[in-house]
Amino acid sequence: MEHHLSSTKPHLLFLIETQLSEATDSSPFSIPSYFLYSHFCSKAACCIYVHNDLTCSHAHALESFKFSTT
């Protein structure tokens, strides 16, 4: 992952269905020059890497767990 991000330098990278549990610590997945937004839960986890030259915020009010399969 780190090699891909450092060599291609995309502004955004989305990973879905990462199969990581809710208790997973995201710090091992941190990559220099990227902010990591993650939501880990069984069968529906996702990660978003955002290059640090972009302005971005996490809109918690727009999240809904009513669609969760867990």
C-alpha positions in Angstrom: 0.0 0.0 0.0 2.7 2.5 1.0 4.7 1.7 -2.2 1.6 2.3 -4.3 0.8 5.6 -2.7 4.4 6.9 -2.7 5.0 5.9 -6.3 1.6 7.0 -7.9 0.7 9.8 -5.4 -3.1 9.7 -5.9 -5.1 12.4 -4.1 -7.6 9.9 -2.8 -7.6 6.1 -2.3 -10.6 4.2 -1.1 -10.5 0.7 0.3 -13.7 -1.1 1.1 -14.6 -4.3 2.8 -11.3 -4.4 4.5 -12.4 -7.2 6.9 -10.9 -5.6 9.9 -12.6 -5.6 13.3 -13.9 -2.5 15.0 -11.2 -2.8 17.7 -8.4 -2.6 15.1 -5.8 0.1 15.7 -5.4 2.2 12.6 -1.9 3.5 13.4 0.0 0.7 11.6 -1.8 1.7 8.5 -0.7 5.4 8.6 1.4 6.5 5.6 3.4 9.7 5.4 1.8 12.5 3.4 -1.7 11.0 3.8 -4.5 11.4 6.3 -6.2 8.1 7.1 -10.0 8.1 7.7 -11.1 4.7 8.7 -14.2 2.9 10.0 -13.5 -0.7 10.9 -16.3 -3.1 11.5 -16.9 -6.7 10.6 -17.7 -7.3 6.9 -18.1 -3.6 6.1 -14.9 -1.8 7.0 -13.5 1.0 4.9 -10.4 3.2 4.8 -9.9 6.4 2.9 -6.4 7.9 2.3 -6.4 11.6 1.5 -3.3 13.3 0.4 -2.3 16.0 2.9 -2.4 18.8 0.3 -6.2 18.5 0.1 -8.6 20.0 2.6 -11.0 17.4 3.9 -13.3 16.8 6.9 -15.2 13.8 8.2 -19.0 14.5 8.3 -20.1 12.2 11.2 -23.6 13.6 11.0 -24.0 12.0 7.5 -23.2 8.5 8.7 -25.9 6.0 9.3 -25.6 2.5 10.9 -29.1 1.4 9.8 -27.6 -0.1 6.7 -25.0 -2.1 8.6 -25.0 -5.9 8.2 -23.3 -6.5 11.5 
